[in-house]
Amino acid sequence: AAAEKREAFAAAQTAEQEAFNKSLDKLERVINGFDKHKDFSKVRDVAGDVAKLQDELRDAEEKRALFNKREVIFGTEQTDYSQLGRMVKAFEPYANLWTTGAK
């Protein structure tokens, strides 16, 4: 019974991580395309998009930490989510520009 629960939990973790990886890829595409924003007359709209993306990045950081903690519990190798760190770093200048511009 315990082994079955462990297997079910591990399968759920795998499915969640697959969905998470897809969401990271989508988020990365959005961030990589953020340089298309050049119209400062839309600063409030873009700042709103920035806030949403920052929330998504924070949520992703929390999920990354949760998945890595679970991997430790399962005794499996921790997944490398360095892609997320690179995205946060790449997005920071855009976030600063549009957030400052909206003030």
MIKOL-419056 format. One record per atom (N, C-alpha, C): chain; z, x, y. Coordinates in nm, 4 decimals, decimal comma. Atoms other than C-alpha are relative to their C-alpha. Example, Ala and Ser with C-alpha at 12.3 -4.5 7.8 and 13.67 -1.06 7.14 Angstrom:
2
ch|up|east|north
A|0,0000|0,0890|-0,1190
A|0,7800|1,2300|-0,4500
A|0,0000|0,0900|0,1200
A|-0,0060|-0,0820|-0,1190
A|0,7140|1,3670|-0,1060
A|0,0730|-0,0770|0,1090
//
This chain:
103
ch|up|east|north
A|0,0000|0,0830|-0,1196
A|0,0000|0,0000|0,0000
A|0,0000|0,0877|0,1263
A|-0,0062|-0,0873|-0,1167
A|0,0894|0,2784|0,2442
A|-0,1307|0,0769|0,0162
A|0,1264|-0,0745|-0,0048
A|-0,2250|0,4721|0,1531
A|-0,1117|-0,0898|0,0527
A|0,1024|0,0941|-0,0472
A|-0,4361|0,1603|0,2125
A|0,0121|-0,0219|0,1505
A|-0,0219|0,0178|-0,1439
A|-0,2786|0,1088|0,5535
A|-0,0471|0,1232|0,0765
A|0,0422|-0,1252|-0,0642
A|-0,3378|0,4733|0,6392
A|-0,1529|0,0072|0,0077
A|0,1463|-0,0010|0,0021
A|-0,7040|0,4459|0,5350
A|-0,0576|-0,1001|0,1002
A|0,0469|0,1017|-0,0936
A|-0,7479|0,1256|0,7366
A|0,0199|0,0474|0,1441
A|-0,0275|-0,0503|-0,1345
A|-0,5881|0,2859|1,0402
A|-0,0966|0,1126|0,0360
A|0,0938|-0,1110|-0,0239
A|-0,8054|0,5965|1,0039
A|-0,1402|-0,0535|0,0254
A|0,1321|0,0601|-0,0201
A|-1,1184|0,3796|0,9767
A|-0,0089|-0,0647|0,1379
A|-0,0031|0,0622|-0,1331
A|-1,0169|0,1867|1,2883
A|-0,0077|0,1077|0,1078
A|0,0033|-0,1129|-0,0948
A|-0,9572|0,5166|1,4706
A|-0,1426|0,0528|0,0121
A|0,1367|-0,0517|-0,0004
A|-1,3038|0,6391|1,3714
A|-0,0928|-0,0942|0,0770
A|0,0836|0,0985|-0,0694
A|-1,4680|0,3181|1,4928
A|0,0281|0,0007|0,1510
A|-0,0369|-0,0042|-0,1421
A|-1,2745|0,3317|1,8212
A|-0,0559|0,1253|0,0665
A|0,0502|-0,1254|-0,0570
A|-1,3745|0,6939|1,8744
A|-0,1522|-0,0026|0,0154
A|0,1454|0,0116|-0,0127
A|-1,7412|0,6173|1,8095
A|-0,0358|-0,0821|0,1232
A|0,0233|0,0833|-0,1184
A|-1,7313|0,3414|2,0706
A|0,0359|0,0780|0,1270
A|-0,0438|-0,0805|-0,1148
A|-1,5432|0,5742|2,3061
A|-0,1049|0,1051|0,0350
A|0,1033|-0,1010|-0,0252
A|-1,8065|0,8468|2,2658
A|-0,1227|-0,0613|0,0662
A|0,1121|0,0691|-0,0637
A|-2,0792|0,5967|2,3542
A|0,0328|-0,0331|0,1456
A|-0,0395|0,0324|-0,1375
A|-1,8839|0,4886|2,6624
A|0,0037|0,1257|0,0865
A|0,0018|-0,1258|-0,0744
A|-1,8428|0,8541|2,7634
A|-0,1433|0,0389|0,0368
A|0,1400|-0,0324|-0,0282
A|-2,2184|0,9076|2,7352
A|-0,0536|-0,0867|0,1135
A|0,0445|0,0915|-0,1062
A|-2,2823|0,6021|2,9521
A|0,0611|0,0407|0,1348
A|-0,0697|-0,0421|-0,1209
A|-2,0240|0,7149|3,2060
A|-0,0609|0,1280|0,0560
A|0,0614|-0,1257|-0,0430
A|-2,1814|1,0600|3,2162
A|-0,1360|-0,0250|0,0668
A|0,1297|0,0333|-0,0623
A|-2,5244|0,9083|3,2901
A|0,0198|-0,0562|0,1398
A|-0,0284|0,0581|-0,1318
A|-2,3772|0,7091|3,5788
A|0,0397|0,1100|0,0984
A|-0,0465|-0,1091|-0,0870
A|-2,2033|1,0159|3,7208
A|-0,1150|0,0944|0,0340
A|0,1126|-0,0901|-0,0247
A|-2,5120|1,2346|3,6799
A|-0,1028|-0,0608|0,0956
A|0,0932|0,0661|-0,0906
A|-2,7128|0,9758|3,8725
A|0,0602|-0,0342|0,1347
A|-0,0695|0,0394|-0,1230
A|-2,4607|0,9452|4,1524
A|-0,0591|0,0643|0,1246
A|0,0602|-0,0654|-0,1167
A|-2,6553|1,1819|4,3760
A|-0,1110|-0,0841|0,0620
A|0,1017|0,0884|-0,0575
A|-2,9059|0,8990|4,4309
A|0,0553|-0,0741|0,1222
A|-0,0622|0,0683|-0,1142
A|-2,6565|0,7498|4,6787
A|-0,0098|0,0899|0,1232
A|0,0203|-0,0793|-0,1211
A|-2,7690|0,8750|5,0172
A|0,0106|-0,0834|0,1278
A|0,0005|0,0910|-0,1145
A|-2,7516|0,5702|5,2427
A|0,1436|-0,0274|0,0456
A|-0,1382|0,0139|-0,0466
A|-2,4303|0,5969|5,4437
A|0,0285|-0,1356|0,0642
A|-0,0267|0,1351|-0,0497
A|-2,4800|0,2460|5,5798
A|0,0621|-0,0864|-0,1111
A|-0,0570|0,0727|0,1139
A|-2,3675|0,1353|5,2305
A|0,1289|0,0661|-0,0485
A|-0,1171|-0,0790|0,0383
A|-2,0564|0,3513|5,2344
A|0,1089|-0,0847|-0,0660
A|-0,1048|0,0848|0,0594
A|-1,8201|0,0613|5,1578
A|-0,0354|-0,0399|-0,1438
A|0,0433|0,0369|0,1351
A|-2,0260|-0,0503|4,8564
A|0,0131|0,1180|-0,0954
A|-0,0045|-0,1185|0,0850
A|-2,0558|0,3021|4,7205
A|0,1449|0,0411|-0,0244
A|-0,1420|-0,0323|0,0171
A|-1,6844|0,3643|4,7801
A|0,0629|-0,0923|-0,1047
A|-0,0473|0,0925|0,1038
A|-1,6181|0,0547|4,5687
A|-0,0426|0,0456|-0,1384
A|0,0482|-0,0537|0,1276
A|-1,8340|0,2011|4,2923
A|0,0801|0,1232|-0,0406
A|-0,0801|-0,1205|0,0252
A|-1,6423|0,5284|4,3250
A|0,1363|-0,0398|-0,0570
A|-0,1327|0,0436|0,0471
A|-1,3103|0,3469|4,2821
A|-0,0070|-0,0498|-0,1442
A|0,0157|0,0498|0,1374
A|-1,4375|0,1726|3,9683
A|-0,0192|0,1158|-0,0973
A|0,0227|-0,1155|0,0867
A|-1,5624|0,4995|3,8233
A|0,1269|0,0835|-0,0176
A|-0,1261|-0,0746|0,0116
A|-1,2333|0,6716|3,9012
A|0,0950|-0,0706|-0,0965
A|-0,0819|0,0759|0,0946
A|-1,0528|0,3918|3,7148
A|-0,0483|0,0219|-0,1433
A|0,0558|-0,0214|0,1332
A|-1,2891|0,4328|3,4196
A|0,0319|0,1400|-0,0511
A|-0,0324|-0,1369|0,0398
A|-1,2312|0,8084|3,4170
A|0,1477|0,0131|-0,0374
A|-0,1438|-0,0019|0,0332
A|-0,8524|0,7573|3,4230
A|0,0242|-0,0660|-0,1353
A|-0,0138|0,0686|0,1291
A|-0,8800|0,5088|3,1363
A|-0,0495|0,0892|-0,1140
A|0,0556|-0,0893|0,1021
A|-1,0957|0,7556|2,9447
A|0,0965|0,1146|-0,0302
A|-0,0980|-0,1074|0,0208
A|-0,8367|1,0313|2,9965
A|0,1160|-0,0504|-0,0864
A|-0,1095|0,0575|0,0790
A|-0,5678|0,8009|2,8560
A|-0,0424|-0,0195|-0,1458
A|0,0494|0,0197|0,1368
A|-0,7816|0,7126|2,5536
A|-0,0147|0,1344|-0,0712
A|0,0143|-0,1329|0,0586
A|-0,8613|1,0800|2,4953
A|0,1348|0,0499|-0,0508
A|-0,1341|-0,0448|0,0381
A|-0,4912|1,1616|2,4899
A|0,0507|-0,0777|-0,1220
A|-0,0434|0,0831|0,1126
A|-0,4206|0,8709|2,2538
A|-0,0700|0,0416|-0,1289
A|0,0738|-0,0408|0,1197
A|-0,6958|0,9718|2,0124
A|0,0481|0,1354|-0,0503
A|-0,0468|-0,1324|0,0415
A|-0,5809|1,3337|2,0107
A|0,1399|-0,0066|-0,0608
A|-0,1341|0,0162|0,0585
A|-0,2192|1,2255|1,9458
A|-0,0096|-0,0574|-0,1411
A|0,0168|0,0594|0,1334
A|-0,3323|1,0107|1,6561
A|-0,0540|0,1028|-0,0988
A|0,0556|-0,1026|0,0882
A|-0,5329|1,3011|1,5159
A|0,1097|0,0956|-0,0468
A|-0,1127|-0,0846|0,0382
A|-0,2168|1,5129|1,5191
A|0,0828|-0,0709|-0,1082
A|-0,0782|0,0779|0,0973
A|-0,0308|1,2360|1,3347
A|-0,0696|-0,0022|-0,1362
A|0,0761|0,0031|0,1252
A|-0,3100|1,2141|1,0754
A|-0,0208|0,1386|-0,0596
A|0,0199|-0,1350|0,0502
A|-0,3185|1,5902|1,0423
A|-0,1463|0,0407|-0,0021
A|0,1420|-0,0339|-0,0074
A|-0,6865|1,6027|1,1338
A|-0,0250|0,0843|0,1244
A|0,0352|-0,0848|-0,1133
A|-0,8608|1,8376|1,3712
A|-0,0211|-0,0857|0,1250
A|0,0151|0,0749|-0,1246
A|-0,8459|1,7266|1,7323
A|-0,1431|0,0069|0,0489
A|0,1352|0,0093|-0,0525
A|-1,1746|1,6090|1,8761
A|-0,0062|0,0673|0,1366
A|0,0219|-0,0681|-0,1279
A|-1,3097|1,8171|2,1621
A|-0,0621|-0,0989|0,0982
A|0,0493|0,0913|-0,1040
A|-1,3450|1,5903|2,4638
A|-0,0200|0,0747|0,1311
A|0,0211|-0,0773|-0,1225
A|-1,4317|1,8670|2,7094
A|-0,1074|-0,0622|0,0885
A|0,1010|0,0744|-0,0766
A|-1,7284|1,6498|2,8152
A|0,0684|-0,0814|0,1099
A|-0,0725|0,0829|-0,0964
A|-1,4746|1,4259|2,9891
A|0,0506|0,0834|0,1167
A|-0,0473|-0,0882|-0,1064
A|-1,3211|1,7133|3,1834
A|-0,1126|0,0438|0,0920
A|0,1161|-0,0388|-0,0811
A|-1,6663|1,8245|3,2973
A|-0,0459|-0,1148|0,0887
A|0,0411|0,1166|-0,0794
A|-1,7455|1,4710|3,4133
A|0,0937|-0,0207|0,1183
A|-0,0986|0,0167|-0,1075
A|-1,4241|1,4456|3,6143
A|-0,0263|0,1023|0,1097
A|0,0249|-0,1079|-0,0969
A|-1,4984|1,7795|3,7792
A|-0,1315|-0,0231|0,0756
A|0,1300|0,0232|-0,0635
A|-1,8632|1,6895|3,8488
A|0,0053|-0,1165|0,0985
A|-0,0064|0,1192|-0,0841
A|-1,7678|1,3548|4,0014
A|0,0867|0,0192|0,1233
A|-0,0963|-0,0187|-0,1077
A|-1,4931|1,4874|4,2275
A|-0,0627|0,0132|0,1395
A|0,0576|-0,0102|-0,1358
A|-1,7187|1,5931|4,5209
A|-0,0569|-0,1332|0,0510
A|0,0537|0,1304|-0,0406
A|-1,8917|1,2525|4,5225
A|0,1135|-0,0949|0,0373
A|-0,1151|0,0865|-0,0271
A|-1,5586|1,0733|4,5053
A|0,0611|0,0337|0,1356
A|-0,0580|-0,0416|-0,1287
A|-1,4228|1,2775|4,7961
A|-0,0884|-0,0414|0,1170
A|0,0936|0,0323|-0,1080
A|-1,7345|1,2262|5,0084
A|0,0026|-0,1489|0,0328
A|0,0128|0,1431|-0,0262
A|-1,7645|0,8510|4,9660
A|0,1337|-0,0659|0,0319
A|-0,1313|0,0548|-0,0314
A|-1,3919|0,7806|4,9742
A|0,0379|0,0351|0,1427
A|-0,0288|-0,0432|-0,1379
A|-1,3496|0,9814|5,2947
A|-0,0886|-0,0746|0,0983
A|0,0933|0,0699|-0,0878
A|-1,6588|0,8208|5,4454
A|0,0348|-0,1455|0,0223
A|-0,0345|0,1412|-0,0115
A|-1,5191|0,4740|5,3837
A|0,1248|-0,0236|0,0853
A|-0,1254|0,0158|-0,0758
A|-1,1962|0,5436|5,5758
A|-0,0268|-0,0200|0,1472
//
